[in-house]
């Protein structure tokens, strides 16, 4: 009987060595942990990142656009990542370039710089600072530098309205059109619109000094071609020396609810009274005077309705009610004048109706409401300033 060999590793048969024992079976060696050439990501293109940052910040948009284009070319050539970053930077930089071109074309960049310089000159935020007329906005008060000849200066010094000043801006509006419309056309637009803005800005015409006049800046041909199409309306001291002190603004921004309601009602009548016929005598245009009387009658009815419909505080109720009685009685006289068949009958009712709306009959209500109580000397009968003082303009 043969004795079996002792236990132990068996010698493999054949010419090949036994396989390596361990956790990985098989004849192939695997890559070491932490290193794999197939998982290594491609680098992100640096110019693409810079282009995106410049696009987001809107800083040097033209440079951001160029860098985005160069980045796309490098990414395609090198196989790098960052195509989305480059495209995003190009899009935002393109918008920045478009906005920059628009700002230059419309003068917005210059206005921004003027405003920035004004802010540097007025760190306390009191509304003061040097600049140009193009930086003026509604409600600004300003002086013209004494060493700048009137008619050529475009430089101004903004000052607080509480201090003595040369003029106060009541409106700044843009005119349309690609071609320069001409000086005469711009003056016509400025004269008509600035008068309307004046009535809206100074609703209490009694509070405007008699020597104040309407003035405006209109663009020259060169300014128009540079994109400056704005007309600036202002009120200035008539003598050009004494100046103004305190703001002339009396609108819904500065008035309380009762003051605004009262002035809105009485100004309805003032608008109608301004439309009197050009003919000096009723005999010369009876038909025109009758049509005017009809408009005044309607305006008086509107005024009574507005005054009656507002909820007045107790102290104002009685004087306003008395005023409404006068207005309604005057409306009847104006209605009779509108139906008159001859100049004599018209004049009789016209005088009665006009007497009932004499400005002095409104002083009590005005005093209670805290409004000015001295009628302007240029008053035309309804308590307003008429068409205001003489209008003038300067090309800038």
C-alpha positions as CSV (number, residue, x, y, z in Angstrom):
1,X,0.0,0.0,0.0
2,X,1.3,3.4,-1.0
3,X,1.6,6.1,1.7
4,X,0.0,9.4,0.6
5,X,2.2,12.4,0.5
6,X,1.9,15.0,3.4
7,X,-0.5,17.9,2.9
8,X,0.9,21.1,1.4
9,X,0.8,23.2,-1.7
10,X,0.5,21.2,-4.8
11,X,3.0,21.7,-7.5
12,X,1.2,22.8,-10.6
13,X,1.5,20.8,-13.6
14,X,2.5,22.3,-16.8
15,X,5.0,25.0,-17.8
16,X,3.1,28.1,-16.5
17,X,3.3,29.5,-13.0
18,X,0.1,29.5,-10.9
19,X,-2.1,32.6,-10.9
20,X,-1.5,35.4,-8.3
21,X,-3.6,35.0,-5.3
22,X,-5.4,38.0,-3.9
23,X,-8.6,40.1,-4.2
24,X,-8.2,40.6,-8.0
25,X,-8.3,37.4,-9.9
26,X,-7.2,37.2,-13.5
27,X,-4.0,37.5,-15.5
28,X,-4.1,41.4,-15.9
29,X,-2.8,44.0,-13.5
30,X,-5.2,46.8,-12.8
31,X,-4.4,50.6,-12.5
32,X,-3.5,51.8,-9.1
33,X,-6.2,53.6,-7.1
34,X,-6.2,57.4,-7.6
35,X,-4.8,57.5,-11.1
36,X,-6.8,57.0,-14.3
37,X,-5.9,58.8,-17.5
38,X,-9.4,58.2,-18.8
39,X,-11.2,60.3,-16.0
40,X,-8.9,63.4,-16.0
41,X,-11.1,66.4,-17.0
42,X,-10.1,68.9,-19.7
43,X,-9.0,72.3,-18.3
44,X,-11.4,75.3,-18.5
45,X,-10.3,78.1,-20.8
46,X,-9.1,81.1,-18.8
47,X,-10.2,83.7,-21.4
48,X,-13.8,82.3,-21.3
49,X,-13.9,83.0,-17.5
50,X,-12.6,86.5,-18.0
51,X,-15.1,87.2,-20.8
52,X,-18.0,86.1,-18.5
53,X,-16.8,88.2,-15.6
54,X,-16.5,91.3,-17.8
55,X,-19.9,90.6,-19.3
56,X,-21.6,90.3,-15.9
57,X,-19.9,93.5,-14.5
58,X,-20.6,95.3,-17.8
59,X,-17.0,96.6,-17.5
60,X,-15.1,97.1,-20.8
61,X,-17.9,95.4,-22.8
62,X,-15.9,95.6,-26.1
63,X,-13.0,93.8,-24.5
64,X,-15.3,91.1,-23.0
65,X,-16.7,90.5,-26.5
66,X,-13.3,90.1,-28.1
67,X,-12.1,87.8,-25.4
68,X,-15.2,85.7,-25.8
69,X,-14.4,85.2,-29.5
70,X,-10.8,84.4,-28.9
71,X,-11.8,81.9,-26.2
72,X,-14.1,80.0,-28.5
73,X,-11.3,79.7,-31.0
74,X,-8.9,78.3,-28.4
75,X,-11.5,75.9,-27.0
76,X,-12.1,74.4,-30.4
77,X,-8.4,74.1,-31.1
78,X,-7.3,72.8,-27.7
79,X,-10.3,70.8,-26.7
80,X,-10.8,72.8,-23.6
81,X,-14.0,73.4,-21.6
82,X,-15.8,76.7,-21.1
83,X,-17.8,77.2,-24.4
84,X,-20.9,78.2,-22.4
85,X,-18.9,80.7,-20.3
86,X,-17.5,82.3,-23.5
87,X,-20.9,82.5,-25.2
88,X,-22.5,84.0,-22.1
89,X,-19.8,86.6,-21.8
90,X,-20.2,87.5,-25.4
91,X,-24.0,87.9,-25.1
92,X,-23.7,90.1,-22.0
93,X,-20.8,92.1,-23.5
94,X,-22.8,92.7,-26.7
95,X,-25.7,94.1,-24.6
96,X,-23.2,96.3,-22.8
97,X,-21.8,97.6,-26.1
98,X,-25.3,98.3,-27.3
99,X,-26.2,100.2,-24.1
100,X,-23.0,102.2,-24.3
101,X,-23.7,103.2,-28.0
102,X,-27.2,104.2,-27.0
103,X,-26.0,106.3,-24.0
104,X,-23.5,108.1,-26.2
105,X,-26.1,108.7,-29.0
106,X,-28.7,110.1,-26.6
107,X,-26.4,112.1,-24.3
108,X,-27.1,109.8,-21.4
109,X,-23.4,109.3,-20.7
110,X,-22.8,113.0,-20.4
111,X,-25.8,113.4,-18.2
112,X,-24.6,110.7,-15.9
113,X,-21.2,112.3,-15.7
114,X,-22.8,115.7,-15.0
115,X,-24.8,114.1,-12.2
116,X,-21.8,112.3,-10.9
117,X,-19.8,115.6,-10.7
118,X,-22.8,117.3,-9.1
119,X,-22.8,114.5,-6.5
120,X,-19.1,115.0,-5.9
121,X,-19.7,118.7,-5.4
122,X,-22.6,118.0,-3.0
123,X,-21.6,115.1,-0.7
124,X,-24.2,116.1,1.8
125,X,-27.0,115.6,-0.7
126,X,-28.4,119.2,-0.4
127,X,-29.0,119.5,-4.1
128,X,-26.1,121.8,-4.9
129,X,-23.3,121.5,-7.3
130,X,-21.9,122.8,-10.6
131,X,-23.0,121.2,-13.9
132,X,-24.6,122.0,-17.3
133,X,-28.1,122.9,-18.2
134,X,-28.5,119.3,-19.4
135,X,-28.3,118.0,-15.8
136,X,-31.3,120.1,-14.7
137,X,-34.5,118.3,-13.7
138,X,-37.9,119.3,-12.5
139,X,-37.8,121.0,-9.2
140,X,-34.1,122.1,-9.4
141,X,-33.1,125.6,-8.5
142,X,-30.0,127.1,-10.0
143,X,-27.8,130.1,-10.6
144,X,-25.9,131.1,-13.7
145,X,-22.2,131.8,-13.0
146,X,-21.5,135.5,-13.0
147,X,-18.5,135.2,-15.3
148,X,-20.6,133.5,-18.0
149,X,-22.2,135.8,-20.5
150,X,-26.0,135.2,-20.9
151,X,-26.9,133.8,-24.2
152,X,-23.8,131.6,-24.5
153,X,-23.5,129.9,-21.1
154,X,-24.5,126.3,-20.6
155,X,-23.0,126.1,-17.2
156,X,-25.1,126.3,-14.0
157,X,-24.7,126.0,-10.3
158,X,-27.5,124.1,-8.6
159,X,-28.5,125.6,-5.2
160,X,-31.1,124.8,-2.6
161,X,-34.5,126.4,-3.5
162,X,-34.7,127.8,0.0
163,X,-31.7,130.0,-0.8
164,X,-31.8,132.9,-3.2
165,X,-31.5,131.7,-6.8
166,X,-31.9,132.8,-10.4
167,X,-34.4,130.3,-11.7
168,X,-36.4,127.1,-10.9
169,X,-37.0,124.3,-13.4
170,X,-40.7,123.4,-13.9
171,X,-40.2,120.7,-16.6
172,X,-37.7,118.9,-18.7
173,X,-39.2,117.1,-21.7
174,X,-37.9,115.5,-24.9
175,X,-39.0,116.4,-28.4
176,X,-39.3,113.7,-31.1
177,X,-37.9,113.5,-34.6
178,X,-34.7,112.4,-36.2
179,X,-34.0,115.6,-38.1
180,X,-33.5,119.0,-36.5
181,X,-36.9,120.8,-36.7
182,X,-35.5,124.3,-36.7
183,X,-35.3,127.1,-34.2
184,X,-38.7,128.5,-34.9
185,X,-40.5,125.2,-34.6
186,X,-38.7,124.4,-31.3
187,X,-39.6,127.9,-29.9
188,X,-43.3,127.3,-30.8
189,X,-43.3,123.9,-29.0
190,X,-41.4,125.3,-26.0
191,X,-43.8,128.3,-25.7
192,X,-46.9,126.2,-25.8
193,X,-45.8,123.3,-23.6
194,X,-43.9,125.3,-21.1
195,X,-47.0,127.5,-20.4
196,X,-49.0,124.3,-19.7
197,X,-46.3,123.0,-17.5
198,X,-46.2,126.3,-15.6
199,X,-49.9,126.1,-14.8
200,X,-49.5,122.5,-13.6
201,X,-46.4,123.3,-11.5
202,X,-47.8,126.5,-10.0
203,X,-51.4,125.6,-9.3
204,X,-51.7,128.5,-6.8
205,X,-50.9,131.3,-9.3
206,X,-51.5,133.8,-6.4
207,X,-48.3,132.6,-4.8
208,X,-46.1,133.5,-7.9
209,X,-44.6,137.0,-7.8
210,X,-45.8,139.3,-10.6
211,X,-42.3,139.9,-11.9
212,X,-41.6,136.2,-12.5
213,X,-41.4,135.2,-16.1
214,X,-41.4,132.0,-18.1
215,X,-38.1,131.0,-19.7
216,X,-36.8,127.9,-21.6
217,X,-33.7,126.3,-23.0
218,X,-34.0,124.7,-26.5
219,X,-31.3,122.6,-28.3
220,X,-29.1,124.0,-31.0
221,X,-28.6,122.1,-34.2
222,X,-25.3,120.8,-32.9
223,X,-26.9,119.7,-29.6
224,X,-29.7,118.0,-31.5
225,X,-27.2,116.1,-33.7
226,X,-25.5,114.9,-30.5
227,X,-28.8,113.4,-29.3
228,X,-29.9,116.2,-26.9
229,X,-33.5,116.7,-27.8
230,X,-34.8,118.1,-24.5
231,X,-36.5,121.4,-23.8
232,X,-36.1,122.8,-20.3
233,X,-38.8,125.0,-18.9
234,X,-38.1,127.3,-16.0
235,X,-39.4,130.3,-14.0
236,X,-36.9,133.1,-13.4
237,X,-36.8,136.5,-11.8
238,X,-38.0,139.1,-14.3
239,X,-35.3,141.7,-13.6
240,X,-32.6,139.1,-13.6
241,X,-31.0,140.6,-10.5
242,X,-33.0,140.2,-7.3
243,X,-33.6,136.5,-7.8
244,X,-36.1,134.2,-6.2
245,X,-36.2,132.8,-2.7
246,X,-38.2,129.7,-1.9
247,X,-39.7,127.2,-4.2
248,X,-42.6,128.3,-6.5
249,X,-43.8,124.7,-6.7
250,X,-47.5,124.3,-5.8
251,X,-48.8,121.0,-7.1
252,X,-49.8,117.6,-5.8
253,X,-46.2,117.0,-4.7
254,X,-46.2,119.9,-2.2
255,X,-49.9,120.6,-1.5
256,X,-52.2,118.9,1.0
257,X,-55.4,117.2,-0.1
258,X,-57.7,120.1,0.7
259,X,-55.4,122.7,-1.0
260,X,-55.1,120.5,-4.1
261,X,-58.8,119.9,-4.3
262,X,-59.6,123.6,-4.1
263,X,-57.0,124.7,-6.7
264,X,-58.0,122.0,-9.1
265,X,-61.6,123.2,-8.9
266,X,-60.9,126.9,-9.4
267,X,-58.3,126.3,-12.1
268,X,-61.0,124.6,-14.2
269,X,-62.6,128.0,-14.4
270,X,-59.4,129.8,-15.1
271,X,-58.7,127.6,-18.1
272,X,-62.1,128.6,-19.6
273,X,-61.6,132.3,-18.9
274,X,-58.3,132.3,-20.8
275,X,-60.2,131.4,-24.0
276,X,-61.8,134.8,-24.4
277,X,-62.2,135.9,-28.0
278,X,-59.5,138.0,-29.6
279,X,-62.0,140.7,-30.5
280,X,-61.9,143.6,-28.0
281,X,-65.6,144.5,-28.2
282,X,-68.6,142.1,-28.0
283,X,-70.2,143.9,-31.1
284,X,-67.3,142.7,-33.2
285,X,-67.8,139.0,-32.4
286,X,-71.0,138.3,-30.6
287,X,-71.0,134.7,-31.8
288,X,-67.5,134.1,-30.4
289,X,-68.4,135.7,-27.1
290,X,-71.5,133.6,-26.8
291,X,-69.5,130.4,-27.4
292,X,-67.0,131.6,-24.8
293,X,-69.8,132.2,-22.3
294,X,-71.0,128.7,-22.8
295,X,-67.5,127.3,-22.0
296,X,-67.3,129.4,-18.9
297,X,-70.8,128.3,-17.8
298,X,-69.8,124.7,-18.2
299,X,-66.5,125.3,-16.3
300,X,-68.4,127.0,-13.4
301,X,-70.7,123.9,-13.2
302,X,-67.6,121.7,-13.0
303,X,-66.1,123.9,-10.3
304,X,-69.2,123.8,-8.2
305,X,-69.4,120.0,-8.6
306,X,-65.7,119.5,-7.5
307,X,-66.0,121.9,-4.5
308,X,-69.3,120.3,-3.4
309,X,-67.9,116.7,-3.8
310,X,-64.8,117.1,-1.6
311,X,-64.9,116.3,2.1
312,X,-63.6,119.5,3.7
313,X,-62.3,119.8,7.2
314,X,-64.8,121.6,9.6
315,X,-63.2,125.1,9.5
316,X,-63.3,125.1,5.7
317,X,-66.8,123.9,5.2
318,X,-68.7,127.2,5.6
319,X,-66.4,129.4,3.5
320,X,-66.3,126.8,0.7
321,X,-70.1,126.5,0.8
322,X,-70.4,130.3,0.4
323,X,-68.0,130.1,-2.5
324,X,-70.1,127.4,-4.1
325,X,-73.2,129.6,-3.9
326,X,-71.4,132.4,-5.7
327,X,-70.2,130.0,-8.4
328,X,-73.6,128.5,-9.0
329,X,-75.2,132.0,-9.2
330,X,-72.5,133.1,-11.6
331,X,-73.1,130.1,-13.8
332,X,-76.7,131.1,-14.3
333,X,-75.6,134.6,-15.5
334,X,-73.0,133.2,-17.9
335,X,-75.6,130.8,-19.3
336,X,-78.0,133.8,-19.9
337,X,-75.1,135.7,-21.6
338,X,-74.5,132.7,-23.9
339,X,-78.2,132.8,-25.0
340,X,-78.2,136.6,-25.5
341,X,-79.5,138.0,-28.9
342,X,-77.6,141.2,-28.8
343,X,-74.4,142.7,-27.3
344,X,-76.2,144.8,-24.7
345,X,-78.0,141.8,-23.2
346,X,-74.7,139.8,-23.3
347,X,-72.8,142.5,-21.5
348,X,-75.4,142.9,-18.7
349,X,-75.3,139.2,-17.8
350,X,-71.6,139.0,-18.3
351,X,-70.9,141.8,-15.8
352,X,-73.2,140.2,-13.2
353,X,-71.6,136.8,-13.6
354,X,-68.1,138.2,-13.5
355,X,-68.8,140.1,-10.3
356,X,-69.9,136.9,-8.5
357,X,-66.5,135.3,-9.2
358,X,-64.4,138.3,-8.2
359,X,-61.1,137.0,-6.8
360,X,-61.7,139.0,-3.5
361,X,-64.7,136.8,-2.7
362,X,-62.4,133.8,-2.4
363,X,-59.9,135.2,0.1
364,X,-61.7,133.8,3.2
365,X,-61.7,130.3,1.8
366,X,-58.0,130.7,0.8
367,X,-57.0,131.9,4.2
368,X,-58.6,128.9,5.9
369,X,-56.9,126.5,3.5
370,X,-53.5,128.1,4.0
371,X,-53.1,129.4,0.5
372,X,-51.9,132.8,-0.8
373,X,-54.5,135.6,-0.2
374,X,-53.3,138.4,-2.4
375,X,-54.6,138.3,-5.9
376,X,-51.9,138.9,-8.6
377,X,-52.1,142.2,-10.4
378,X,-52.3,140.5,-13.7
379,X,-55.4,138.6,-12.7
380,X,-58.0,138.3,-15.5
381,X,-61.0,137.9,-13.3
382,X,-60.9,134.3,-12.2
383,X,-58.1,134.4,-9.8
384,X,-55.3,133.0,-12.0
385,X,-52.2,134.5,-13.6
386,X,-53.6,134.5,-17.1
387,X,-51.0,133.3,-19.5
388,X,-48.1,134.2,-17.2
389,X,-45.3,136.6,-17.8
390,X,-43.4,137.1,-21.0
391,X,-41.7,134.0,-22.3
392,X,-38.1,133.8,-23.5
393,X,-35.7,131.2,-24.7
394,X,-32.0,130.4,-25.0
395,X,-30.4,127.9,-27.4
396,X,-27.9,125.5,-25.7
